[in-house]
Amino acid sequence: MSTSSQNPKASGAWALLVNADGSDEWLEQCNAALAEVQEETRAKTLRHAIEQARGEYLTDDTGSDEDRAYNRAVSDVIAAIDALRTGGAR
């Protein structure tokens, strides 16, 4: 039995999310799952950004003021990304 015949008002993808009685329990579950996926994707993306930023440290640091400032800026970027990741204040 198709969902659209169970609930004549529902059609397409919406029909898959609405129960036969018209309640949107499935939709609420999908929204909760989507929120979890979004949060995990955000966390993975920020972890990846930190990993990439760590690769920006100068490996042939001459000890010059410019090199120290550059590496300090990289550290600041990593700290800022980590604050976004953990929800902490910078």
Secondary structure, DSSP 8 states (H G I E B T S, - for coil): --HHHH-TT--HHHHHHS-TTS--HHHHHHHHHHHHHHHHHHHHHHHHHHHHHHTTS-SS----HHHHHHHHHHHHHHHHHHHHHHT---
